[in-house]
Amino acid sequence: MTRIPAKLLLSNGMSFSGYSFGHTGSVSGEVVFNTAMTGYPESLTDPSYRGQILVLTYPLIGNYGVPDTISEAGLPAFFESDQIHISGLVISSYSEQYSHWNAGRSLASWLGEHSIPAIEGIDTRALTQVIREHGAMTGKIIVDGEEVNWRNPNSENLVAEVSTKEVIRYGNGRYRILLVDLGVKYNIIRHFLKRDTTVIRVPWDYDFTGLEYDGLFLSNGPGDPKKCEATIRHLQRQLTHPKPVFGICLGNQLMALASGADTFKLRYGHRSHNQPVLQAGTNKALVTSQNHGFAIDSKTLGSEWEEWFINLNDGTNEGIRHRELPHFSVQFHPEASSGPTDTEYLFDEFLSEVGRFSGR
């Protein structure tokens, strides 16, 4: 592999030198880090990373390659969407040699196919310390001296970029779940389909208030939740109705905003497979997969709502629920992919409420 010089330039003036692999081009975005040891095919295709330059702290990346694209039930079997969503990738050491039972290509060739720049040879743990101390910031991957303009993706409506543009129906189960696509991970749809449901996937700004369905689901997604004004407006009307509502990640934040609470940007976000959360009022702790840069301000929750889960590392909100109606949401990812499956039972809790409401 030809080693082409590249550097990562941060908006605070710091720079890190390395070598390009993947697409030989420059890019700008928000620089964030993920401490997971595995799961880069899933992370790179997660729409929640839209507009971000992803730093992986695990030192060896690429050694198990990338799966071939195989479809199951109309969805790619091993990816979380139909494309790579990160703007760029930063790693310590790239492994050209790869070996895995379902590997079909190298990470570098996959990145090249999707025109995603990447840089290796960076001390990603030192870089992570910088981000933790100074907060998430914009940056550039500059390859072979090619300059690009600075980009702050949080000033954009990223959800509008990643959401479906049409209504899509999956499965033919007894429960009709209306899924508002804010940048949904496909493993969420897979979890619903294996639980005897019909999933009706609609765009982020779709007016769902007059549709027939048994339960409403709000997906994960990228960027500032306050950019989703249309979703919040539609959700405000729905939250007065007893029909069950469940949200994950961005869906958690939108549930709060629709109820009148506030959200804020975290200093550097939560992106890993090992985030411990506590169920409020209990001694029940769970290990979760997370990927978000914003959070709910719990102090602004109305009297009809209560905090459901709390992050044990920094005390931030990890979920809310209505005190009387079957409306609840979580900040972490119970569908995992990749990550721990401790909280997968929440899909069953939601569908139990759906069954009670629908009478089926």
C-alpha positions as CSV (number, residue, x, y, z in Angstrom):
1,M,0.0,0.0,0.0
2,T,1.4,3.4,-1.0
3,R,1.8,5.6,2.0
4,I,0.4,9.1,1.3
5,P,1.1,11.7,4.0
6,A,-2.0,13.0,5.8
7,K,-2.8,15.0,8.9
8,L,-5.6,15.6,11.3
9,L,-6.0,19.3,12.0
10,L,-8.2,20.4,15.0
11,S,-10.0,23.7,15.2
12,N,-8.0,24.5,18.4
13,G,-4.8,24.5,16.2
14,M,-3.5,21.1,17.2
15,S,-2.4,18.7,14.4
16,F,-1.6,15.0,14.2
17,S,0.4,13.5,11.4
18,G,-0.2,10.1,9.8
19,Y,-0.9,8.4,6.5
20,S,-3.9,8.2,4.3
21,F,-5.8,5.0,3.6
22,G,-9.2,4.6,2.0
23,H,-10.3,7.5,-0.2
24,T,-7.4,9.9,-1.0
25,G,-9.2,13.1,-0.3
26,S,-9.7,15.7,2.4
27,V,-12.7,16.3,4.6
28,S,-14.0,18.3,7.5
29,G,-16.4,17.4,10.3
30,E,-16.9,17.1,14.1
31,V,-14.2,15.0,15.7
32,V,-15.5,12.4,18.2
33,F,-14.2,9.2,19.7
34,N,-15.5,5.7,20.3
35,T,-13.8,3.3,22.8
36,A,-15.4,0.1,21.6
37,M,-13.0,-2.8,20.8
38,T,-15.0,-4.2,17.9
39,G,-17.9,-3.3,15.6
40,Y,-16.5,-0.8,13.0
41,P,-18.7,-2.1,10.2
42,E,-21.7,-1.4,12.3
43,S,-20.5,2.0,13.6
44,L,-19.4,3.3,10.2
45,T,-22.9,2.5,8.8
46,D,-24.7,4.0,11.8
47,P,-26.6,7.2,10.6
48,S,-26.0,8.8,14.0
49,Y,-22.4,9.4,12.9
50,R,-23.4,11.6,10.0
51,G,-21.0,14.5,9.5
52,Q,-18.5,13.2,12.1
53,I,-14.9,12.3,11.9
54,L,-14.7,9.1,14.0
55,V,-11.7,8.3,16.2
56,L,-11.4,4.7,17.2
57,T,-9.3,4.2,20.4
58,Y,-8.7,0.5,20.0
59,P,-5.2,0.3,18.5
60,L,-5.6,-2.3,15.8
61,I,-8.3,-1.8,13.2
62,G,-9.1,-3.7,10.0
63,N,-7.9,-7.1,11.0
64,Y,-11.3,-8.8,10.5
65,G,-12.1,-7.0,7.3
66,V,-15.6,-6.0,6.1
67,P,-18.6,-8.4,5.4
68,D,-20.1,-8.8,2.0
69,T,-23.4,-7.1,1.4
70,I,-26.0,-9.8,2.0
71,S,-29.7,-9.0,2.2
72,E,-32.2,-10.5,4.7
73,A,-35.8,-9.4,4.8
74,G,-34.9,-6.4,2.6
75,L,-32.1,-5.2,4.9
76,P,-28.3,-5.7,4.7
77,A,-27.5,-8.5,7.1
78,F,-24.3,-7.0,8.6
79,F,-24.7,-3.3,8.4
80,E,-26.9,-0.6,10.1
81,S,-27.8,1.2,6.9
82,D,-27.2,1.2,3.2
83,Q,-24.1,3.3,3.3
84,I,-21.2,4.6,5.3
85,H,-22.2,7.8,7.2
86,I,-19.0,9.0,8.9
87,S,-17.2,11.8,7.1
88,G,-13.8,10.4,8.0
89,L,-12.0,7.8,10.1
90,V,-8.9,8.2,12.4
91,I,-7.1,5.1,13.7
92,S,-3.8,4.1,15.3
93,S,-2.7,1.1,13.3
94,Y,-4.4,-0.3,10.1
95,S,-4.1,-4.0,9.4
96,E,-3.9,-4.7,5.6
97,Q,-4.2,-8.4,6.3
98,Y,-7.7,-9.5,7.4
99,S,-9.3,-12.8,8.4
100,H,-12.9,-13.6,9.3
101,W,-15.5,-16.1,8.3
102,N,-17.7,-13.5,6.6
103,A,-15.0,-11.0,5.4
104,G,-15.4,-10.1,1.8
105,R,-13.1,-7.1,1.4
106,S,-10.6,-4.9,3.3
107,L,-11.6,-1.9,5.3
108,A,-9.5,0.3,3.0
109,S,-11.2,-0.9,-0.1
110,W,-14.7,-0.4,1.5
111,L,-13.8,3.1,2.5
112,G,-12.5,3.8,-1.0
113,E,-15.8,2.6,-2.6
114,H,-17.7,5.1,-0.5
115,S,-15.2,8.0,-0.9
116,I,-14.5,8.2,2.8
117,P,-11.0,9.5,3.8
118,A,-9.1,7.8,6.6
119,I,-5.9,8.4,8.4
120,E,-3.7,5.9,10.3
121,G,-0.6,6.3,12.4
122,I,-2.3,8.6,14.9
123,D,-1.9,8.3,18.7
124,T,-5.7,8.0,19.1
125,R,-5.5,7.7,22.9
126,A,-3.6,11.0,23.2
127,L,-6.1,12.5,20.7
128,T,-9.0,11.2,22.9
129,Q,-7.4,12.9,25.9
130,V,-7.4,16.2,24.0
131,I,-11.1,15.8,23.1
132,R,-12.0,15.0,26.7
133,E,-10.1,18.0,28.0
134,H,-11.3,20.5,25.3
135,G,-14.5,19.0,24.2
136,A,-15.7,17.7,20.8
137,M,-14.6,20.1,18.1
138,T,-14.5,20.4,14.4
139,G,-11.5,19.1,12.5
140,K,-10.1,18.2,9.1
141,I,-8.4,15.2,7.6
142,I,-6.0,16.8,5.1
143,V,-4.6,14.4,2.5
144,D,-1.6,15.3,0.4
145,G,-2.0,19.0,1.2
146,E,-5.6,19.3,-0.3
147,E,-7.5,22.0,1.7
148,V,-11.2,21.9,2.5
149,N,-13.5,24.4,4.3
150,W,-14.4,23.9,8.0
151,R,-17.7,22.2,8.6
152,N,-19.8,22.1,11.8
153,P,-22.4,19.5,11.2
154,N,-24.4,20.3,14.3
155,S,-25.5,23.6,12.6
156,E,-27.2,21.5,9.9
157,N,-30.4,19.3,9.9
158,L,-28.6,16.0,9.6
159,V,-31.8,14.0,10.2
160,A,-33.2,15.3,7.0
161,E,-30.2,13.9,5.2
162,V,-30.4,10.4,6.6
163,S,-34.1,9.8,7.0
164,T,-36.1,7.8,4.4
165,K,-37.8,9.9,1.7
166,E,-40.7,7.5,1.3
167,V,-43.0,5.2,3.4
168,I,-41.6,1.7,3.6
169,R,-43.4,-1.4,5.0
170,Y,-41.6,-4.4,6.5
171,G,-43.1,-7.7,7.6
172,N,-46.7,-8.8,8.2
173,G,-47.1,-9.3,11.9
174,R,-50.0,-8.7,14.2
175,Y,-48.8,-5.4,15.7
176,R,-48.4,-2.3,13.5
177,I,-45.5,-0.2,14.6
178,L,-45.1,3.2,13.1
179,L,-41.4,3.9,13.0
180,V,-40.4,7.6,12.6
181,D,-37.0,7.3,10.8
182,L,-34.7,9.9,12.2
183,G,-31.7,7.9,11.1
184,V,-32.7,4.4,12.2
185,K,-30.3,1.6,12.7
186,Y,-31.4,-1.5,10.9
187,N,-31.0,-3.7,13.9
188,I,-33.9,-1.9,15.5
189,I,-36.1,-3.0,12.5
190,R,-34.8,-6.5,12.8
191,H,-35.7,-6.6,16.5
192,F,-39.3,-5.6,15.8
193,L,-39.6,-8.0,12.9
194,K,-38.7,-11.0,15.0
195,R,-41.4,-10.0,17.4
196,D,-44.4,-10.5,15.2
197,T,-44.8,-6.9,14.0
198,T,-45.5,-5.0,10.9
199,V,-43.1,-2.0,10.7
200,I,-44.2,1.1,8.8
201,R,-41.2,3.4,8.3
202,V,-42.0,7.0,7.6
203,P,-39.8,10.2,7.0
204,W,-38.7,12.3,10.0
205,D,-41.2,15.1,9.1
206,Y,-44.2,12.9,8.2
207,D,-47.4,13.9,9.9
208,F,-48.4,10.6,11.5
209,T,-51.1,11.9,13.8
210,G,-53.9,10.6,11.6
211,L,-52.5,7.2,10.8
212,E,-53.7,3.8,12.0
213,Y,-51.1,2.0,14.0
214,D,-50.7,0.2,17.4
215,G,-47.5,1.8,18.7
216,L,-45.3,4.7,17.8
217,F,-41.5,4.3,17.7
218,L,-38.9,7.2,17.5
219,S,-35.5,6.1,16.2
220,N,-31.9,7.1,16.8
221,G,-30.4,9.7,14.6
222,P,-27.6,12.4,14.2
223,G,-27.1,16.0,15.3
224,D,-29.0,18.5,17.4
225,P,-32.5,17.3,18.4
226,K,-33.8,20.9,18.2
227,K,-33.4,20.8,14.4
228,C,-36.3,18.3,14.3
229,E,-39.1,20.9,14.7
230,A,-41.6,19.0,12.6
231,T,-41.2,15.7,14.5
232,I,-41.5,17.5,17.8
233,R,-44.7,19.3,16.7
234,H,-46.3,16.0,15.6
235,L,-45.1,14.2,18.8
236,Q,-46.6,16.9,21.1
237,R,-50.1,15.9,19.9
238,Q,-49.4,12.2,20.2
239,L,-48.1,12.3,23.8
240,T,-51.6,13.3,25.0
241,H,-53.0,10.0,23.7
242,P,-52.7,6.7,25.5
243,K,-51.3,4.9,22.5
244,P,-47.8,3.5,23.5
245,V,-44.7,5.5,22.4
246,F,-41.1,4.2,22.6
247,G,-37.9,6.2,21.7
248,I,-34.2,5.3,21.5
249,C,-31.3,7.8,21.5
250,L,-32.4,10.9,19.5
251,G,-36.0,9.6,20.1
252,N,-35.3,10.0,23.8
253,Q,-34.3,13.6,23.4
254,L,-37.3,14.4,21.1
255,M,-39.7,12.9,23.7
256,A,-38.3,15.3,26.2
257,L,-38.5,18.3,23.9
258,A,-42.1,17.5,23.0
259,S,-43.0,17.3,26.6
260,G,-41.6,20.7,27.3
261,A,-38.2,19.8,28.7
262,D,-34.8,20.9,27.4
263,T,-31.7,19.3,25.9
264,F,-28.0,20.3,25.9
265,K,-24.8,19.3,24.1
266,L,-22.4,17.1,26.1
267,R,-18.8,18.0,26.4
268,Y,-17.6,15.0,24.3
269,G,-20.6,12.6,24.2
270,H,-21.0,8.9,25.0
271,R,-19.7,6.5,22.3
272,S,-18.8,3.1,23.5
273,H,-20.0,-0.4,24.4
274,N,-19.4,-0.2,28.1
275,Q,-21.6,2.7,29.4
276,P,-23.1,1.7,32.8
277,V,-26.6,2.9,33.6
278,L,-28.7,2.7,36.7
279,Q,-32.5,2.2,36.7
280,A,-33.7,5.1,38.9
281,G,-35.0,4.1,42.3
282,T,-33.4,0.6,42.1
283,N,-30.0,-1.1,42.5
284,K,-30.3,-2.5,38.9
285,A,-27.3,-1.5,36.8
286,L,-26.9,-2.4,33.1
287,V,-24.1,-2.2,30.6
288,T,-25.1,-0.4,27.4
289,S,-24.0,0.6,23.9
290,Q,-24.2,4.3,23.3
291,N,-23.6,6.9,20.5
292,H,-24.8,10.4,21.2
293,G,-23.5,14.0,21.7
294,F,-26.7,15.6,23.3
295,A,-28.6,14.8,26.4
296,I,-31.8,15.7,28.3
297,D,-31.6,18.3,31.1
298,S,-33.4,16.2,33.7
299,K,-34.1,19.3,35.9
300,T,-36.5,20.6,33.2
301,L,-38.7,17.5,33.1
302,G,-42.4,18.3,33.8
303,S,-44.3,16.8,36.7
304,E,-45.9,14.2,34.5
305,W,-42.6,12.7,33.6
306,E,-39.8,11.0,35.6
307,E,-36.2,10.0,35.0
308,W,-36.0,6.3,34.2
309,F,-32.3,5.6,33.8
310,I,-29.1,7.5,34.9
311,N,-25.6,7.3,33.5
312,L,-23.3,6.0,36.3
313,N,-20.2,7.7,34.9
314,D,-21.4,11.3,34.8
315,G,-25.0,11.3,36.1
316,T,-26.6,12.4,32.9
317,N,-30.0,11.2,31.8
318,E,-30.4,7.8,30.1
319,G,-34.1,7.6,29.8
320,I,-37.5,9.0,30.8
321,R,-41.1,7.7,31.2
322,H,-44.5,9.2,31.7
323,R,-46.0,8.6,35.1
324,E,-49.4,7.5,33.9
325,L,-49.3,6.8,30.1
326,P,-47.3,4.1,28.3
327,H,-44.7,6.5,26.9
328,F,-41.0,5.9,27.6
329,S,-37.6,6.3,26.0
330,V,-33.9,5.5,26.5
331,Q,-30.7,7.3,25.6
332,F,-28.8,4.0,25.1
333,H,-29.2,1.4,22.4
334,P,-31.1,-1.7,23.5
335,E,-30.7,-3.1,19.9
336,A,-26.9,-3.0,20.3
337,S,-25.2,-4.0,17.0
338,S,-22.6,-3.7,18.0
339,G,-22.4,-4.0,21.8
340,P,-24.0,-5.6,24.8
341,T,-27.6,-6.9,24.8
342,D,-28.5,-6.3,28.5
343,T,-31.4,-4.0,27.6
344,E,-33.0,-5.9,24.7
345,Y,-35.9,-6.7,27.0
346,L,-37.2,-3.1,26.5
347,F,-38.6,-4.1,23.0
348,D,-40.7,-6.8,24.8
349,E,-41.9,-4.2,27.4
350,F,-42.9,-1.9,24.6
351,L,-44.8,-4.6,22.7
352,S,-46.5,-5.7,25.9
353,E,-47.9,-2.2,26.2
354,V,-48.9,-2.3,22.6
355,G,-50.7,-5.6,23.1
356,R,-52.6,-4.2,26.1
357,F,-53.6,-1.1,24.1
358,S,-54.6,-2.9,21.0
359,G,-56.4,-5.8,22.7
360,R,-54.6,-8.3,20.5
